Amino acid sequence: MNRKNMANKFLAGVFLLFVLASVLKYFYKELLAVQLFSFVTEAAVVGGVADWFAVTALFTKPLGFPWHTALITRHRGRVINAMADMIEYELLSIQSIKQRVDKIYFVSLLIEWVENKDGKLLLKNLFSKHSEDVLAGIDGENLALYLDEILKIKVRTITITPHIKMAIKWVVMHKKYEQVVSCVVDECINILQKSEIRQLIYQQLLKIREQQTKSIFEKAVFWLAEQTDSINLSQAADVIYEELLAILSEAKQTDHILYKWIYANLLEIIDQLESPGSWLAAIEAWKEVVAKEMDTTQVTTHFAEVALEAIKDSSNSPVWIWLYEQIQNYWDNFTQNQQAQAWLEAGIKQAVHKLIENEHQLIGIIIKSVLNTFSNEDLNQFIEEKAGDDLQWIRINGCVVGGVVGLGLFVFLHFIYDPYVVPTVQGIFR
């Protein structure tokens, strides 16, 4: 039942009892019970009407009475501020919100949502969508330039001599130097078989001739020898070239002098790897030059194009499949790691506490903003809906308390005041 209607009916009932008491008092004025009934109902009506007036005066002007009525409307700003302060600093204070937050286990809720509430599918779709949006904004040329810079930085920062040192030691320890020497000789033969090597030998012989024939007489003799085919630099270059090929081919034999030289020097390299000024430093310097001068833009451009194309389809791309597998592995490890969960829980609560401290004033701002949009009638209705039942109980209690007080007064007047107090006072003043 609506408490307002109930309070109105209760007051109406008390008033009808008062009317009945007045009628009985007219006919049976001398009866004590009638006097008592009339006195109590009269007091109940007075209490009920007084409380009705007080409660109604909060919202409107009862019976058009203008003084100190419609208090909520008249003091609208103060009422709104008081309500906002009460909610912000008492009902939803910083400490009370923190205490409620501390009772929540965010990580457990997250795991439960991901495992049992289709969270995996939702996160996967969100990840795919945002990743595709990010990839769509990547420029292939800029990515290639970035990869090129990263590659050069990596080449400059990596130290290759320890790997060379390790490889040479491994070769010697496992007696693989025969294969190494064979590979070195084969590479030398491949280099020599290039046509420009023969030309380089010939050019070198020409330089030697120029250095050895400085006088006119020496030049004339050398020219005469060439004309008579006593000296033929071209043939000499061919002979040297063929002899080098033959020497290198024989160098694969373990008893060959060149093989023994390579092996001896290999052992010497092992002994001098740690010495200052070794050839390893030269290799590092050579690496720096290569890193500075090498042109890898074509490689990085091709790689960027292939990479972007490979990850374009987030559903079937091997890259994405591998990435999803890695994410799943990390998630499985996380669900089994209590320490990681405790760390994340502490971090989340710390962040939430910080957010509460920094943004707590928004509660009061929001409440004031919302209440200020209410009209006077809406504000009255809002307050009456929240506290109306208690206010109507005040009216009912007014009738009850008025009747009880009236009963007490009647007992006092008829059984104490009239028989004892009045005679005593009259006796004093006679």
C-alpha positions in Angstrom: 0.0 0.0 0.0 1.1 3.6 -0.7 2.3 5.0 2.6 0.9 8.4 1.7 -2.6 7.0 1.2 -2.2 5.0 4.4 -1.2 8.1 6.4 -4.1 10.0 5.0 -6.6 7.2 5.8 -5.1 6.9 9.3 -5.5 10.7 9.9 -9.0 10.5 8.5 -9.8 7.6 10.8 -8.5 9.5 13.8 -10.6 12.5 12.8 -13.7 10.4 12.6 -13.0 9.0 16.0 -12.7 12.6 17.2 -16.1 13.5 15.7 -17.6 10.4 17.3 -16.0 11.4 20.7 -17.5 14.9 20.3 -21.0 13.5 19.7 -20.7 11.2 22.7 -19.4 14.0 24.8 -22.5 16.1 23.9 -24.8 13.4 25.2 -22.7 11.8 28.0 -20.6 14.7 29.2 -20.3 13.3 32.8 -19.0 9.9 31.9 -15.2 9.6 32.6 -14.7 7.2 29.7 -16.3 9.6 27.2 -14.1 12.4 28.5 -11.0 10.2 28.2 -12.0 9.1 24.7 -12.6 12.7 23.6 -9.4 14.0 25.1 -7.2 11.3 23.5 -8.8 11.6 20.0 -8.5 15.4 20.2 -4.7 15.1 21.0 -4.3 12.5 18.2 -5.9 14.8 15.7 -3.7 17.7 16.7 -0.6 15.6 16.5 -1.6 14.1 13.1 -2.5 17.5 11.6 0.7 19.1 12.9 2.9 16.4 11.4 0.9 16.5 8.1 1.6 20.2 7.9 5.3 19.7 8.7 5.8 17.0 6.1 3.7 18.7 3.4 5.6 22.0 4.1 8.8 20.3 2.9 7.4 20.0 -0.7 4.5 22.5 -1.1 2.6 25.2 0.6 -0.1 23.4 2.7 -3.4 25.2 2.5 -1.6 28.0 0.7 0.4 28.9 3.9 3.4 31.0 2.6 5.7 31.2 5.6 8.5 28.6 5.8 6.9 26.2 3.5 7.9 24.5 0.2 11.4 24.2 1.8 12.9 21.9 -0.8 12.0 24.2 -3.6 13.0 27.3 -1.8 16.4 25.9 -0.7 16.9 23.9 -3.9 20.6 24.5 -4.2 21.4 23.7 -0.6 19.3 20.5 -0.8 21.1 19.3 -3.9 24.5 20.1 -2.4 23.6 18.3 0.9 22.4 15.3 -1.0 25.6 15.2 -3.2 27.8 15.6 -0.1 26.0 12.9 1.8 26.4 10.4 -1.1 30.0 11.5 -1.9 31.5 11.7 1.6 29.3 9.2 3.6 27.5 6.6 1.5 30.2 6.4 -1.2 33.3 7.7 0.5 36.8 6.9 -0.7 37.4 4.5 2.1 34.1 2.6 1.7 34.6 2.2 -2.1 38.1 0.9 -1.5 36.8 -1.6 1.0 34.3 -2.9 -1.5 37.0 -3.0 -4.2 39.3 -5.1 -2.0 36.5 -7.7 -1.7 36.5 -8.2 -5.5 39.0 -10.6 -7.1 39.5 -9.2 -10.5 41.9 -11.8 -11.8 39.5 -14.6 -10.9 36.7 -12.8 -12.6 38.9 -12.3 -15.7 39.9 -16.0 -15.8 36.3 -17.1 -15.3 35.1 -14.7 -18.1 37.8 -15.8 -20.6 37.4 -19.5 -19.9 33.7 -19.9 -19.5 32.0 -16.8 -20.9 33.2 -16.8 -24.5 35.9 -14.3 -23.6 38.5 -16.0 -25.8 36.4 -15.5 -28.9 35.7 -11.9 -28.1 39.3 -11.1 -27.3 40.4 -12.8 -30.5 38.0 -10.9 -32.6 39.0 -7.6 -31.0 42.7 -8.4 -31.4 42.2 -9.3 -35.0 40.2 -6.3 -35.8 42.5 -3.7 -34.2 45.6 -5.5 -35.6 44.2 -5.4 -39.1 43.4 -1.7 -38.6 47.0 -1.1 -37.5 48.5 -3.1 -40.3 46.3 -1.3 -42.8 48.0 2.0 -41.8 51.5 0.7 -42.2 53.4 2.0 -45.2 55.6 -0.7 -46.8 58.4 1.8 -47.8 58.6 3.2 -44.2 58.7 -0.4 -42.8 61.4 -1.3 -45.2 63.5 1.7 -44.2 62.9 0.9 -40.5 64.0 -2.7 -41.1 67.0 -1.6 -43.0 68.1 0.7 -40.2 67.5 -2.1 -37.6 69.5 -4.5 -39.7 72.5 -2.2 -40.0 72.4 -1.4 -36.2 72.3 -5.1 -35.5 75.3 -5.8 -37.8 77.2 -2.9 -36.2 76.5 -4.0 -32.6 76.9 -7.8 -33.0 80.4 -9.1 -32.3 81.3 -11.8 -34.8 84.9 -12.6 -33.7 83.7 -14.8 -30.7 81.7 -16.9 -33.2 84.7 -17.2 -35.5 86.9 -18.1 -32.6 84.5 -20.8 -31.4 84.2 -22.2 -35.0 87.9 -22.5 -35.4 88.4 -24.1 -32.1 85.6 -26.6 -32.8 87.3 -27.4 -36.2 90.6 -28.2 -34.5 89.1 -30.0 -31.5 87.0 -32.3 -33.8 89.8 -32.7 -36.4 87.7 -31.2 -39.1 90.6 -29.1 -40.5 90.9 -31.4 -43.5 87.4 -30.4 -44.7 88.2 -26.8 -43.9 91.4 -26.8 -45.9 89.6 -28.6 -48.7 86.8 -25.9 -48.7 89.4 -23.1 -48.6 91.3 -24.6 -51.6 88.1 -25.2 -53.6 87.1 -21.6 -53.0 90.5 -20.3 -54.1 90.2 -22.5 -57.3 86.7 -21.0 -57.9 88.1 -17.5 -57.6 91.1 -18.3 -59.9 88.8 -19.7 -62.5 87.2 -16.4 -63.0 88.5 -14.7 -66.2 89.5 -11.5 -64.5 92.1 -13.3 -62.4 94.2 -14.2 -65.5 93.9 -10.5 -66.6 95.0 -9.3 -63.1 98.1 -11.5 -63.3 98.9 -10.0 -66.7 98.4 -6.5 -65.4 100.7 -7.3 -62.5 103.4 -8.5 -64.9 103.1 -5.3 -66.8 103.6 -3.3 -63.6 106.7 -5.3 -62.9 108.0 -4.7 -66.3 107.5 -1.0 -65.9 109.3 -1.0 -62.5 112.3 -3.0 -63.9 112.8 -1.1 -67.2 113.4 2.4 -66.2 116.3 3.3 -68.6 116.0 3.6 -72.3 118.5 0.8 -72.8 116.5 -1.6 -70.6 113.3 -0.7 -72.4 114.9 -1.3 -75.8 116.3 -4.7 -74.7 112.9 -5.7 -73.3 111.1 -4.6 -76.4 113.5 -6.6 -78.6 112.9 -9.6 -76.5 109.2 -9.3 -76.9 109.5 -8.9 -80.6 111.6 -12.0 -80.9 109.2 -13.8 -78.6 111.9 -14.4 -76.1 109.7 -12.8 -73.4 105.9 -13.1 -73.7 104.0 -11.6 -70.8 100.7 -13.0 -72.0 102.1 -16.5 -72.1 103.8 -15.9 -68.8 100.5 -14.9 -67.3 98.9 -18.1 -68.7 101.7 -20.2 -67.2 101.4 -18.6 -63.8 97.7 -19.0 -63.8 97.8 -22.7 -64.8 100.6 -23.3 -62.2 98.5 -21.7 -59.5 95.5 -24.0 -60.3 97.8 -27.0 -60.3 99.3 -26.0 -56.9 95.9 -25.5 -55.4 94.6 -28.8 -56.7 97.6 -30.6 -55.2 97.2 -28.7 -51.9 94.2 -30.9 -50.9 96.7 -33.7 -50.2 97.7 -33.8 -46.5 101.4 -34.2 -47.3 101.5 -31.1 -49.6 103.5 -28.2 -48.4 100.6 -25.7 -48.8 98.3 -28.0 -46.9 100.9 -28.2 -44.1 101.2 -24.4 -44.2 97.5 -23.8 -43.9 97.3 -26.3 -41.0 100.2 -24.7 -39.2 98.8 -21.3 -39.6 95.4 -22.5 -38.4 97.0 -23.7 -35.2 98.9 -20.4 -34.9 95.6 -18.5 -35.3 94.2 -20.4 -32.4 97.2 -19.4 -30.3 96.9 -15.7 -31.2 93.1 -15.3 -31.0 93.4 -13.5 -27.6 96.5 -11.5 -28.5 96.1 -7.7 -28.9 96.2 -6.5 -32.5 95.2 -9.9 -33.9 93.4 -10.4 -37.1 90.1 -10.6 -35.3 90.3 -6.9 -34.8 90.7 -6.5 -38.5 87.6 -8.6 -39.1 85.6 -6.4 -36.7 86.9 -3.3 -38.6 85.9 -4.9 -41.9 82.5 -5.7 -40.4 82.0 -2.0 -39.5 82.9 -1.0 -43.1 80.5 -3.6 -44.5 77.7 -2.5 -42.2 78.2 1.1 -43.2 78.4 0.6 -46.9 76.1 -2.4 -47.6 72.9 -1.7 -49.4 70.1 -3.8 -48.0 67.1 -1.7 -49.1 66.1 -4.2 -51.8 66.2 -7.1 -49.3 64.3 -5.2 -46.6 61.7 -3.9 -49.2 61.1 -7.4 -50.4 60.9 -8.7 -46.8 58.4 -6.0 -45.8 56.2 -6.7 -48.8 56.2 -10.5 -48.1 55.6 -9.9 -44.3 52.7 -7.5 -44.8 51.1 -9.9 -47.3 51.7 -12.9 -45.0 49.9 -11.2 -42.1 47.2 -9.6 -44.1 44.7 -12.4 -43.5 44.4 -12.8 -39.7 42.4 -16.0 -39.9 44.5 -18.2 -42.2 48.0 -16.7 -42.1 50.7 -18.9 -40.6 52.0 -15.8 -38.8 48.7 -15.3 -37.0 48.2 -19.0 -36.3 51.6 -19.0 -34.7 50.9 -15.8 -32.8 47.6 -17.2 -31.5 49.4 -20.3 -30.3 51.9 -18.2 -28.4 49.2 -16.2 -26.8 47.4 -19.4 -25.8 50.6 -20.8 -24.3 51.2 -17.6 -22.3 47.6 -17.6 -21.1 47.8 -21.3 -20.0 51.0 -20.6 -18.1 49.3 -17.5 -16.5 46.3 -19.5 -15.2 48.7 -22.0 -13.5 51.0 -19.3 -12.0 49.6 -18.2 -8.7 52.4 -15.7 -8.2 51.7 -14.0 -11.5 48.0 -13.8 -10.7 48.8 -12.3 -7.3 51.1 -9.7 -8.9 48.4 -8.8 -11.5 45.7 -8.6 -8.8 47.8 -6.3 -6.7 48.5 -4.1 -9.7 44.9 -3.9 -10.7 43.7 -2.9 -7.2 46.5 -0.4 -6.9 45.4 1.2 -10.2 41.7 1.1 -9.2 42.6 2.7 -5.8 44.5 5.4 -7.6 41.6 6.0 -9.9 39.2 6.3 -7.0 41.4 8.8 -5.2 41.9 10.9 -8.3 38.4 10.8 -9.7 36.2 10.5 -6.5 35.0 14.1 -6.8 33.2 13.0 -10.0 30.6 11.3 -7.9 29.4 14.6 -6.4 29.8 16.5 -9.7 27.6 13.9 -11.5 25.0 13.9 -8.7 24.7 17.7 -8.7 24.6 17.8 -12.5 21.8 15.2 -12.7 19.8 16.8 -9.9 20.1 20.3 -11.4 18.4 19.0 -14.5 15.3 18.2 -12.4 12.4 20.6 -12.3 11.0 21.5 -8.8 8.2 19.0 -9.2 10.7 16.3 -10.4 13.0 17.0 -7.4 10.1 16.8 -5.0 9.0 13.6 -6.5 12.5 12.2 -6.4 13.0 12.9 -2.7 9.5 11.7 -1.9 10.1 8.4 -3.7 13.3 7.9 -1.7 12.2 9.2 1.7 8.5 9.4 1.3 7.6 6.3 3.3 9.6 7.4 6.3 7.9 10.9 6.1 4.5 9.3 6.0 5.3 7.2 9.0 6.1 10.4 10.8 2.5 11.5 10.2 1.2 8.2 11.5 3.5 8.4 14.5 2.2 12.0 15.1 -1.3 10.7 15.5 -0.2 7.8 17.8 2.1 10.0 19.9 -0.5 12.7 20.1 -3.0 10.2 21.4 -0.5 8.7 23.9 0.4 12.2 25.1 -3.3 13.1 25.4 -3.9 9.9 27.5 -1.0 10.9 29.8 -2.3 14.4 30.2 -5.8 13.2 30.9 -4.6 10.8 33.6 -2.4 13.6 35.1 -5.2 16.2 35.1 -8.0 14.0 36.5 -6.2 11.7 38.9 -3.3 13.9 40.1 -3.8 17.6 39.2 -7.5 18.1 40.1 -7.7 16.0 43.3 -4.4 16.9 44.8 -2.7 19.9 43.2 -5.7 22.2 42.9 -6.9 21.9 46.6 -3.4 22.4 47.8 -2.9 25.5 45.8 -6.3 26.9 46.9 -5.5 26.2 50.5 -2.2 28.1 50.2 -3.9 31.2 48.8 -6.8 31.4 51.2 
